[in-house]
Amino acid sequence: MRKNHLNLSRLFSCLVFSRSGIRSRLIAPAILFLAIFSHAQNDGKRCDLLIKSTPGAGAETACLDLKAINAPGGSSIQTAQNATRISRDGIIFCKNAFAVPGVAEADIVFIYDNSGSMTAKFAWINPTTQDTVFYFNTNGCASGDVGSNLTYQTAEGPRTVPLLVNNAGCRSLAGDPYMARGAVIRQGIDFLGSSSPGSTGGAVAFTDVVAHQQPLVQLNTPANISLLKNSIVLDSAGGTHYGPPLRQAGLWLADPSLTRTAKKAIVFLSDGAPTDLNQYEASIPREVPIYSIFLGDPTTDYARLNNLSTRTGGTFYLVDPDNVAKMNEVMQEIIRAITVVTLPKTVEISNSSLNPGQKSLSLSMERRPQDGNVTVTLDSILALKQGVNDITVKVNLEGGKSDTYKFKVQADGPAAINSNPSLACFEQPTLVMLNSSNQVDPSYPLGPSGYAIRLTRSPSELTGVTVAANAGKPPNGGPPGDVEAINLPFINVQSGVATNHLNRFSLQMSAPVRNNGVLEVVENGLVVLKWSHPRDVRETASFSLPGQKVNIIPGFIEVERVIPVTQTTPITEPISDPIVIRGGAVLTQTGPGVVNVDSRGCLYNCNRNIISLSDPNKTPSFIFKVSAPFSFQLFVYDHLGQFVLESRGAVKPADWEAMPKTADSVAVVMSIIPVTSSGQPWGNGVYILNATITTEEMAKNDSATPSKISRARVTFTNKFGYMRSAN
């Protein structure tokens, strides 16, 4: 990982300052530049190990030979230190590990078309491209005129055909102009005899009828192989009837005196559709797969031959008859598919070097038609630790049998930068919180907000993912923060990158309630998102988001009395609460002992009749300058210390916010209607007030200068005079 040369201590020391008695600090200042901390951990790439070859066997070995690597002295698989897992869909095992005696043999009948359309009778050479086209007749040709002859080489020897002067309108393409089908079948017989000598083979040619019949013989002797090969004779004439050869093949494959194995198959070569449409379907042998090769004009009707393979569980191949090499390749592919070993029931791969150990099971397996090796797709990835990993492969076969193979994967080589044949490498995942503008915020605000959460990563078997969100407790201590599990739905995979995205997750500043679907952050709490693959802890992503820079304003309360002695008219109605509080107060001295108090509205006990009895010039009144909504508790005693009055109450935050303010404060006037707690009017005299004013903590979520006002409390005692009526 690259070192970060940023001087963080110098950076953060610049973010804590004091000015005019107002202390300013940053919520969670230790994480400021998100790009540094969100991405530094993800330098380099993470790779999947693709198990496709045997160590030391060369690149041409396109499979892992479990038997070879399991043997004493077998090589470990060396890979990069940043290979964090075995891929779930990048495994190819050599077929020899799945071999069970008797299942790699088959009884096969070769059926080949000898109808007249297979052989070339005419040719035409394109004067521009010099390509040669062969026809079995001149039907449809505008002119059947011929010029010189063409002699060319076929698999059966030289052949001479007349050259057409013009091929306009000609449509009867020859199915096997190079007479290659015989040689292809013979090579297939040789391959079958050498790779699976316990198999049997038979052959039958067809036109309107069957010919050159050779019943099944076991290919375990050179004489039997020669017998079968010599029975392949090409002599084209007649129509295309599928029924007779299918019936004959079915009889042979059902004869226990001819067959030797439990597996039956037919290989069928033709260049045309059957003309015995009403008979051939009844001739198809039951439970015998038919592997078919269609030669000839690809624009002609080969649907029935294709259907013949599809309905019986075989495979259909469309091959250009001019491409003899492709015909040979397809024939060998068919024989491998027929005689390849039976797939195991399941494969289990485990890594005992992890704590706890991990196991992955095969989800699907397929034989590779070109070589019979087996590709395995697992139900999940299998994690690798950096260093040596002890891997076990258990192959569960039919009949309750199983084989176990062991080898090591040493993930300690130089870190891979790019993908290669044995590694698929990806960028490390990224995890972000996005604001409503789809951008990354430098910090979260004080007030309620919502963030989209997005995880991008290399694709795998995962769909939905769960991200752990934590609003940690402040660095200087305090209660534990909030913990939430956030589920991100799978969106898509584009350009090899998988995306999981949640449109909105709520965040707010309040007391933490865990696992309630809202991330509650406390002062100085840092928001941290973390995700790691549930089976691969080395695929991980995190994201950190601090709060906004917040000015901390100390709460304050300033108290002053309106006038030293007040007088009023007698109180005649019952008073349930004698305290009235007005907001936005302005006090003006108009004469000795006379003031004018102007206010902008009522904040507490706002009954119209009560307000009319609370004139600040006639009732004991006090002005408070406060920075936040507040509660109060007051007691009044007479000059002898006898209890007169008690009152408690609070100004609602919404009412306080609505008042006009001077800077960060509101001036309020508290008036005390002079009645005792029992409802009796006060008498003339000196009274003593003992009051406690407590302001609330308050956040000011101003986007330009967010701030918080701390709690404040003041208790004061004041002596004042009161006269029941004017002199």
C-alpha positions in Angstrom: 0.0 0.0 0.0 1.3 3.4 -0.8 2.2 5.6 2.2 0.3 8.8 2.8 2.6 11.7 3.2 -0.1 14.2 4.3 0.8 15.9 7.6 -2.5 15.1 9.3 -1.6 16.6 12.7 -0.8 19.9 11.2 -4.0 19.8 9.1 -6.2 19.1 12.1 -4.5 21.6 14.4 -5.7 24.3 12.0 -9.3 23.3 12.4 -9.7 23.9 16.1 -9.7 27.6 17.1 -11.2 30.0 19.6 -12.4 33.5 18.8 -14.5 36.0 20.9 -15.2 33.3 23.5 -16.9 31.1 20.9 -15.2 27.7 20.5 -15.3 26.1 17.1 -14.6 22.4 16.5 -15.0 19.8 13.8 -17.2 16.8 14.4 -14.9 13.8 13.9 -12.0 15.8 12.6 -9.8 12.7 12.2 -11.4 11.9 8.9 -11.6 14.8 6.5 -10.4 14.0 3.1 -12.6 11.1 2.1 -10.6 10.1 -1.0 -7.5 9.5 1.1 -9.2 7.1 3.6 -11.8 5.5 1.4 -9.4 4.5 -1.3 -5.9 4.1 0.1 -6.8 0.7 1.5 -7.8 -0.5 -2.0 -4.6 0.2 -3.8 -3.8 -2.7 -6.2 -6.1 -5.3 -7.5 -7.8 -8.4 -6.2 -7.7 -11.6 -8.2 -9.7 -14.9 -8.7 -7.6 -18.0 -9.2 -8.7 -20.0 -12.3 -7.8 -23.7 -12.0 -7.4 -24.8 -15.6 -4.0 -26.5 -15.8 -1.6 -28.9 -14.1 1.5 -27.2 -12.6 4.6 -28.0 -14.6 2.7 -29.7 -17.4 2.8 -26.8 -19.9 0.2 -24.4 -21.2 -1.2 -27.0 -23.5 -2.6 -29.0 -20.6 -6.0 -27.3 -20.4 -7.2 -29.0 -17.2 -6.0 -29.8 -13.7 -4.9 -33.4 -13.3 -6.1 -34.2 -9.8 -4.4 -37.6 -9.8 -1.0 -36.1 -10.8 -1.1 -33.2 -8.4 -2.3 -35.5 -5.6 0.6 -38.0 -6.1 3.7 -37.9 -3.9 5.9 -35.2 -5.2 3.0 -33.5 -7.0 3.5 -29.7 -7.4 1.6 -27.1 -5.5 -0.3 -24.4 -7.4 1.7 -21.2 -7.1 -0.2 -18.0 -7.5 -0.1 -14.3 -6.6 -0.4 -13.1 -3.0 -3.5 -11.0 -4.1 -5.3 -14.0 -5.4 -8.0 -14.0 -2.6 -10.2 -16.8 -3.8 -10.7 -19.8 -6.1 -13.1 -18.7 -8.8 -16.5 -20.4 -8.7 -16.7 -20.8 -12.5 -13.1 -21.0 -13.7 -12.3 -24.7 -12.9 -11.5 -27.4 -15.4 -10.7 -30.9 -14.1 -9.1 -33.6 -16.3 -11.5 -36.4 -17.0 -9.2 -39.2 -15.6 -10.2 -38.2 -12.0 -13.8 -39.2 -12.8 -13.2 -42.5 -14.6 -15.3 -45.5 -13.5 -14.6 -48.9 -15.1 -17.1 -49.8 -17.8 -18.7 -46.4 -18.4 -16.2 -45.1 -21.0 -17.4 -47.6 -23.6 -20.3 -47.7 -26.0 -22.0 -49.6 -28.8 -22.0 -47.3 -31.9 -23.6 -47.7 -35.3 -22.3 -45.4 -38.1 -25.1 -44.6 -40.7 -23.9 -42.9 -43.9 -25.8 -41.5 -46.8 -24.9 -43.0 -50.2 -27.7 -41.3 -52.2 -27.0 -39.8 -55.6 -26.9 -36.3 -54.2 -23.7 -37.0 -52.3 -21.4 -37.3 -55.3 -20.2 -34.5 -57.6 -21.2 -35.0 -61.3 -20.5 -31.4 -62.5 -18.3 -28.5 -61.5 -18.1 -24.8 -62.2 -15.1 -22.5 -61.5 -15.8 -18.9 -60.6 -13.7 -16.8 -63.1 -13.2 -14.1 -60.5 -12.4 -15.9 -57.3 -11.3 -19.2 -58.9 -13.5 -21.1 -56.3 -14.9 -24.4 -57.5 -18.6 -25.4 -56.9 -19.8 -29.0 -57.4 -23.2 -30.1 -58.4 -24.8 -33.6 -58.5 -27.1 -32.7 -61.5 -28.0 -29.7 -63.6 -31.6 -29.3 -62.4 -32.5 -25.6 -62.5 -29.5 -24.6 -64.5 -30.2 -22.0 -67.3 -27.8 -24.0 -69.5 -26.4 -27.5 -69.0 -23.6 -26.9 -71.6 -20.2 -28.2 -70.5 -16.7 -27.4 -71.8 -13.6 -29.0 -70.6 -13.2 -31.5 -67.7 -11.9 -31.0 -64.2 -9.8 -33.6 -62.5 -9.4 -33.1 -58.7 -8.2 -35.2 -55.8 -10.7 -36.8 -53.4 -10.3 -39.0 -50.3 -11.1 -42.0 -52.5 -8.6 -41.0 -55.2 -8.7 -38.7 -58.3 -12.0 -37.9 -59.9 -12.9 -36.2 -63.2 -16.1 -34.3 -63.8 -17.2 -32.0 -66.7 -17.1 -28.2 -66.2 -20.2 -26.2 -66.7 -19.9 -23.2 -69.0 -22.3 -21.2 -66.8 -23.9 -22.0 -63.4 -26.8 -19.6 -63.6 -29.8 -21.1 -61.8 -27.9 -24.2 -60.7 -29.0 -25.3 -57.3 -28.2 -29.0 -56.8 -25.0 -28.8 -54.7 -23.2 -32.1 -54.1 -23.2 -33.3 -50.5 -19.7 -34.8 -50.4 -17.8 -33.7 -53.5 -14.4 -34.8 -52.0 -15.8 -38.2 -51.0 -14.5 -37.5 -47.5 -17.3 -39.2 -45.4 -15.8 -42.6 -45.8 -12.3 -41.5 -44.7 -13.8 -39.5 -41.8 -15.8 -42.6 -40.5 -12.7 -44.8 -40.8 -10.6 -42.4 -38.8 -13.4 -42.2 -36.3 -13.3 -46.0 -36.0 -9.6 -45.9 -35.4 -10.0 -43.3 -32.7 -12.8 -45.3 -31.0 -10.7 -48.4 -31.1 -7.7 -46.8 -29.6 -9.5 -44.7 -26.9 -12.2 -47.2 -26.0 -11.3 -50.7 -27.1 -14.1 -52.2 -25.1 -16.6 -50.4 -27.4 -18.3 -52.1 -30.4 -18.9 -50.6 -33.8 -21.2 -51.3 -36.8 -21.9 -49.5 -40.1 -24.7 -49.3 -42.7 -25.0 -47.3 -45.9 -28.4 -46.2 -47.2 -30.1 -44.9 -50.3 -33.6 -46.1 -50.9 -32.4 -49.3 -49.2 -29.6 -50.3 -46.9 -26.3 -51.6 -48.2 -22.8 -52.5 -47.0 -24.1 -53.7 -43.7 -21.6 -54.6 -41.0 -23.1 -55.7 -37.7 -21.5 -54.6 -34.4 -18.0 -56.0 -33.6 -15.9 -55.3 -30.6 -13.0 -53.0 -31.4 -10.4 -54.7 -29.2 -8.5 -56.4 -32.1 -6.9 -55.0 -35.2 -8.8 -57.5 -37.3 -12.2 -56.3 -36.1 -11.2 -52.7 -36.7 -10.1 -53.5 -40.2 -13.3 -55.5 -40.8 -15.4 -52.5 -39.8 -13.4 -50.0 -41.8 -13.4 -52.1 -44.9 -17.2 -52.2 -44.9 -17.3 -48.5 -45.5 -18.0 -48.2 -49.3 -19.1 -45.1 -51.2 -21.2 -45.9 -54.3 -23.8 -43.1 -54.6 -27.1 -43.8 -56.3 -30.8 -43.6 -55.4 -32.9 -41.6 -53.0 -32.7 -40.6 -49.3 -34.7 -42.9 -47.0 -33.9 -42.6 -43.3 -36.2 -45.4 -42.2 -34.3 -48.6 -43.4 -30.9 -47.7 -41.8 -32.5 -46.6 -38.5 -34.4 -49.9 -38.3 -31.3 -51.9 -38.9 -29.3 -50.0 -36.4 -32.0 -50.4 -33.8 -32.0 -54.2 -34.3 -28.3 -54.5 -33.8 -28.3 -52.2 -30.8 -31.0 -54.3 -29.2 -29.3 -57.6 -29.8 -27.4 -58.8 -26.7 -25.3 -61.1 -28.7 -23.8 -58.1 -30.5 -23.6 -55.4 -27.8 -21.1 -55.2 -25.1 -21.9 -52.1 -23.1 -24.7 -50.2 -21.4 -24.3 -47.2 -23.6 -25.8 -47.1 -27.2 -25.5 -44.4 -29.9 -25.9 -43.7 -33.6 -23.7 -41.4 -35.7 -25.7 -40.4 -38.8 -24.3 -38.5 -41.9 -26.5 -37.2 -44.7 -26.9 -34.2 -47.1 -30.6 -34.1 -47.4 -34.1 -34.4 -45.9 -35.7 -37.9 -45.8 -38.1 -38.7 -48.6 -39.8 -41.5 -46.6 -41.6 -39.0 -44.3 -44.5 -41.4 -43.4 -42.2 -44.3 -42.4 -38.9 -43.1 -40.9 -40.1 -41.7 -37.6 -41.5 -45.1 -36.6 -38.0 -46.5 -37.2 -36.2 -44.4 -34.7 -34.7 -46.6 -31.9 -35.9 -45.8 -28.4 -33.5 -44.4 -25.8 -30.6 -44.2 -28.3 -29.1 -40.7 -28.9 -28.4 -39.9 -32.5 -25.5 -37.6 -33.3 -26.0 -36.2 -36.8 -23.7 -34.4 -39.3 -25.4 -32.6 -42.1 -23.3 -32.1 -45.3 -24.1 -30.1 -48.3 -26.1 -27.0 -49.1 -26.9 -25.1 -45.8 -29.9 -23.5 -47.5 -31.6 -26.8 -47.9 -34.0 -28.4 -45.4 -32.0 -30.0 -42.6 -34.7 -29.4 -39.9 -35.6 -33.1 -39.7 -32.1 -34.3 -39.2 -31.6 -31.6 -36.5 -34.9 -32.7 -34.9 -33.7 -36.3 -35.0 -30.8 -35.4 -32.7 -32.7 -33.0 -30.5 -35.5 -35.4 -29.7 -33.1 -38.3 -28.9 -30.6 -36.4 -26.7 -27.8 -36.3 -29.3 -26.2 -33.4 -31.0 -26.6 -31.9 -34.5 -23.7 -30.5 -36.5 -23.9 -28.5 -39.7 -20.5 -28.9 -41.6 -19.3 -27.4 -44.9 -18.5 -30.5 -47.1 -15.5 -28.6 -48.5 -14.0 -28.5 -45.0 -12.7 -32.0 -44.6 -10.6 -31.1 -41.5 -13.8 -29.9 -39.8 -15.6 -33.1 -40.6 -12.8 -35.1 -38.9 -12.8 -32.7 -35.9 -16.6 -33.1 -35.5 -16.4 -36.9 -35.8 -13.8 -37.1 -33.0 -15.8 -34.7 -30.9 -18.9 -36.9 -31.2 -17.0 -40.1 -30.2 -15.6 -38.3 -27.2 -19.0 -37.1 -26.2 -20.3 -40.7 -26.5 -17.5 -42.5 -24.7 -16.4 -39.8 -22.3 -16.5 -40.8 -18.6 -19.7 -40.3 -16.7 -20.0 -37.0 -14.8 -19.7 -37.4 -11.1 -22.8 -36.7 -8.9 -21.1 -33.8 -7.1 -17.7 -32.3 -6.4 -16.8 -30.7 -3.1 -13.8 -28.3 -2.7 -12.7 -27.2 0.7 -9.9 -25.1 2.2 -9.0 -26.3 5.7 -6.4 -23.5 6.2 -9.1 -20.9 6.9 -10.6 -20.3 10.3 -13.2 -21.5 10.1 -12.7 -23.7 7.1 -14.7 -23.3 4.0 -16.4 -25.7 1.6 -18.0 -25.1 -1.9 -20.2 -27.5 -3.7 -20.6 -28.1 -7.4 -23.7 -26.2 -8.8 -23.3 -27.7 -12.3 -20.8 -29.7 -14.4 -20.3 -30.0 -18.1 -18.2 -32.2 -20.4 -16.0 -30.2 -22.8 -16.9 -31.8 -26.2 -13.4 -31.1 -27.6 -11.5 -33.2 -25.0 -14.0 -34.7 -22.5 -12.6 -32.8 -19.6 -15.1 -31.4 -17.1 -15.8 -27.8 -16.3 -17.3 -27.2 -12.8 -19.3 -24.3 -11.5 -19.4 -24.0 -7.7 -22.2 -22.7 -5.6 -19.8 -20.1 -4.1 -16.3 -18.9 -4.3 -13.7 -20.5 -2.0 -11.5 -18.0 -0.2 -7.7 -18.2 -0.1 -5.6 -16.7 2.7 -2.3 -15.1 1.8 0.3 -17.9 2.1 -0.2 -21.7 2.0 -3.7 -23.1 1.6 -4.6 -26.8 2.0 -7.2 -27.7 -0.6 -9.2 -31.0 -0.7 -11.3 -32.1 -3.7 -13.9 -34.8 -3.0 -15.4 -36.4 -6.1 -18.7 -38.1 -5.3 -19.5 -40.8 -7.9 -22.5 -43.0 -8.6 -23.2 -45.9 -6.3 -22.0 -44.1 -3.2 -18.3 -44.2 -4.3 -16.1 -41.2 -3.8 -12.4 -40.2 -4.4 -10.5 -37.6 -2.4 -7.6 -35.5 -3.7 -5.4 -33.1 -1.8 -3.1 -30.3 -3.0 -1.8 -26.9 -1.9 -2.4 -23.5 -3.3 0.5 -21.1 -2.4 -0.8 -17.6 -2.6 2.4 -15.8 -1.8 3.9 -14.8 -5.2 4.3 -11.3 -6.5 1.1 -9.3 -6.6 -0.6 -9.6 -10.0 -1.4 -6.4 -11.8 -3.4 -7.7 -14.7 -5.4 -10.8 -15.6 -3.7 -13.8 -17.2 -4.7 -17.3 -18.1 -4.7 -18.4 -14.5 -6.0 -15.2 -12.8 -8.9 -12.9 -13.3 -8.0 -9.6 -11.7 -10.4 -6.8 -10.7 -10.3 -3.4 -9.1 -11.0 -3.5 -5.4 -14.6 -2.6 -4.5 -15.7 0.9 -3.8 -18.4 2.0 -1.3 -19.8 5.6 -1.2 -22.6 7.7 0.3 -24.1 10.0 -2.3 -26.1 13.2 -1.7 -29.2 14.3 -3.6 -26.9 15.6 -6.4 -25.3 12.2 -6.7 -22.0 13.6 -5.2 -19.9 12.7 -2.2 -20.3 15.2 0.6 -17.3 16.5 2.5 -19.4 16.0 5.7 -23.0 15.3 6.8 -25.2 18.1 8.0 -26.7 18.6 11.4 -30.3 18.2 10.4 -32.1 15.1 9.0 -30.8 14.0 5.6 -30.8 11.1 3.3 -28.0 9.4 1.4 -27.9 7.0 -1.5 -25.4 4.1 -0.8 -23.6 2.4 -3.6 -21.2 -0.6 -3.8 -19.4 -1.3 -7.0 -17.3 -4.5 -7.3 -16.3 -7.4 -9.5 -19.3 -9.6 -10.4 -19.8 -13.0 -8.7 -22.6 -15.1 -7.3 -23.8 -12.4 -4.9 -26.9 -10.5 -5.6 -28.1 -8.4 -2.6 -25.4 -7.3 -0.1 -25.4 -6.0 3.4 -23.4 -3.0 4.5 -22.6 -2.4 8.1 -23.1 1.2 9.1 -21.7 2.6 12.4 -22.0 6.0 13.9 -19.2 5.7 16.4 -19.0 7.4 19.8 -17.0 10.6 19.9 -13.3 10.4 20.3 -13.4 12.0 23.8 -15.8 9.3 25.1 -19.5 9.1 25.4 -22.2 6.6 24.8 -21.9 3.9 22.1 -23.0 5.0 18.7 -25.6 3.6 16.3 -25.2 0.4 14.4 -27.4 -0.4 11.3 -27.3 -3.2 8.7 -28.1 -1.7 5.3 -29.3 -4.0 2.5 -28.3 -2.9 -0.9 -30.3 -4.4 -3.8 -28.5 -5.7 -6.9 -28.9 -3.3 -9.8 -26.9 -4.7 -12.8 -23.5 -5.7 -14.2 -22.1 -3.4 -16.8 -18.6 -3.6 -18.3 -17.6 -6.3 -15.8 -18.6 -4.2 -12.8 -21.5 -5.2 -10.5 -23.5 -2.5 -8.8 -25.6 -2.6 -5.6 -27.5 0.6 -4.8 -30.0 1.9 -2.3 -31.7 5.1 -3.2 -32.0 6.6 0.2 -31.0 5.9 3.8 -31.9 8.3 6.5 -29.4 10.0 8.7 -30.1 12.4 11.6 -28.6 13.8 14.8 -30.3 12.2 17.8 -29.9 9.5 20.4 -28.9 6.2 18.8 -31.5 3.5 18.4 -29.8 0.4 16.9 -31.2 -1.5 14.0 -34.2 0.8 13.4 -33.4 1.6 9.8 -32.2 5.2 10.6 -28.6 6.1 11.3 -28.6 8.3 14.3 -25.3 10.2 14.9 -24.2 11.9 18.1 -21.9 14.9 18.4 -18.4 14.0 17.1 -19.7 10.7 15.8 -18.0 9.5 12.7 -20.2 7.7 10.1 -18.3 4.6 8.8 -19.7 2.1 6.2 -18.0 -1.2 5.8 -18.5 -4.2 3.5 -16.6 -7.4 2.9 -17.5 -10.5 0.9 -19.2 -13.0 3.3 -16.6 -15.6 2.3 -13.6 -13.6 1.2 -12.6 -11.1 3.9 -9.8 -9.8 1.7 -12.4 -8.3 -0.7 -13.5 -5.3 1.4 -14.5 -1.7 1.1 -15.2 1.1 3.5 -16.3 4.7 3.5 -16.0 7.4 6.2 -18.0 10.6 6.5 -17.5 13.2 9.2 -20.0 15.8 10.4 -20.0 19.5 9.4 -17.7 22.0 11.1 -19.8 23.3 13.9 -19.5 26.5 16.0 -20.2 25.7 19.7 -21.9 28.8 21.2 -22.2 28.8 25.0 -25.7 29.4 26.2 -26.3 32.6 28.1 -29.0 34.2 30.2 -29.0 37.9 31.2 -31.6 39.1 33.7 -32.6 42.7 34.6 -35.6 44.1 36.5 -38.0 46.4 34.7 -38.7 48.9 37.6 -38.0 48.7 41.3 -41.5 49.1 42.6 -44.7 48.3 40.7 -48.3 49.0 41.4 -51.6 47.7 40.0 -55.3 47.6 40.4 -56.8 44.9 42.5 -57.1 41.3 41.0 -60.7 40.2 41.1 -60.8 37.0 38.9 -59.2 33.6 39.7 -55.7 33.1 38.2 -54.6 29.5 37.6 -51.1 30.4 36.4 -49.7 33.9 37.3 -46.8 33.9 34.8 -47.0 35.6 31.4 -44.0 35.7 29.0 -43.7 37.9 26.0 -41.1 37.7 23.3 -39.1 40.2 21.3 -39.1 42.7 24.1 -37.7 46.2 23.9 -37.5 48.3 27.1 -37.5 52.1 27.1 -37.2 54.3 30.2 -39.8 57.1 29.8 -39.5 58.8 33.2 -38.6 58.2 36.9 -39.9 54.7 37.7 -41.7 54.6 34.4 -40.8 52.3 31.5 -42.3 51.4 28.2 -42.0 47.7 27.3 -42.7 46.7 23.7 -43.0 43.1 22.7 -43.6 41.1 19.5 -45.9 38.5 20.8 -46.7 36.1 23.6 -44.6 33.0 24.4 -46.3 31.6 27.5 -49.7 31.7 29.1 -51.2 33.6 26.2 -54.8 33.9 27.4 -56.2 37.3 26.4 -57.7 38.1 29.8 -54.5 37.0 31.6 -52.3 39.1 29.3 -54.4 42.2 30.1 -53.6 41.8 33.8 -49.8 41.5 33.2 -48.8 45.1 32.3 -45.0 45.2 33.1 -45.5 48.8 34.5 -48.0 47.4 37.0 -46.7 43.9 37.8 -43.3 42.7 38.9 -41.5 42.0 35.6 -38.0 40.9 34.5 -36.3 40.9 31.1 -34.2 37.9 30.1 -31.9 37.7 27.1 -31.6 34.0 26.2 -30.0 32.0 23.4 -32.5 29.1 23.3 -35.9 28.0 24.4 -36.0 27.6 28.2 -37.9 26.3 31.2 -38.3 28.1 34.5 -39.0 27.5 38.1 -39.7 30.4 40.5 -40.6 31.0 44.1 -41.8 34.3 45.7 -41.5 35.0 49.5 -42.6 38.0 51.6 -40.1 40.1 53.6 -40.5 37.7 56.5 -39.6 34.7 54.4 -43.1 33.3 54.2 -44.0 31.4 51.0 -46.2 33.3 48.7 -46.1 31.7 45.2 -44.5 28.9 43.2 -44.7 28.4 39.4 -43.1 26.1 36.8 -43.3 26.1 33.0 -41.4 26.2 29.7 -41.4 28.1 26.4 -42.0 25.8 23.4 -39.1 25.7 20.9 -41.4 26.4 17.9 -42.8 29.5 19.6 -39.3 30.7 20.5 -38.0 30.1 16.9 -40.8 32.3 15.6 -39.7 35.3 17.7 -37.5 38.1 16.2 -34.0 37.8 17.4 -31.0 40.0 18.0 -28.0 38.1 16.8 -28.3 34.7 18.5 -30.7 35.8 21.3 -34.3 36.7 22.0 -35.3 39.2 24.7 -38.3 38.1 26.7 -40.2 39.8 29.5 -41.6 37.7 32.3 -44.4 39.3 34.2 -45.7 37.9 37.6 -49.4 38.6 38.2 -49.4 39.3 42.0 -51.6 36.5 43.4 -50.6 33.9 45.9 -50.6 30.2 45.1 -54.0 30.0 46.8 -55.3 32.7 44.5 -55.3 35.7 47.0 -54.0 39.1 45.8 -50.7 40.2 47.3 -50.6 43.0 49.9 -48.3 46.0 49.8 -44.7 45.3 50.8 -41.3 44.0 49.8 -41.1 40.6 48.1 -38.2 38.3 47.3 -38.0 36.3 44.0 -35.9 33.1 43.7 -35.9 31.8 40.1 -34.0 29.3 38.0 -33.9 29.6 34.2 -32.6 26.6 32.1 -32.1 26.8 28.3 -32.1 23.8 26.0 -29.2 22.6 23.8 -30.0 23.6 20.3 -28.6 22.9 16.8 -28.7 25.6 14.2 -28.4 23.9 10.8 -27.4 26.9 8.8 -25.8 25.5 5.7 -23.2 28.4 5.7 -22.4 28.5 9.4 -23.9 25.5 11.3 -23.7 25.8 15.0 -24.8 24.4 18.3 -25.8 26.3 21.4 -25.0 24.5 24.6 -27.2 24.3 27.7 -27.2 27.1 30.2 -28.7 27.6 33.7 -28.9 30.6 36.0 -30.4 30.8 39.4 -30.9 34.3 40.8 -32.5 36.1 43.7 -34.1 39.6 43.4 -35.9 41.9 45.9 -38.6 44.1 44.6 -41.5 46.2 46.0 -45.2 46.0 45.2 -48.2 48.2 46.0 -51.6 46.8 45.6 -53.1 50.1 44.3 -51.9 53.5 43.3 -51.7 56.2 46.1 
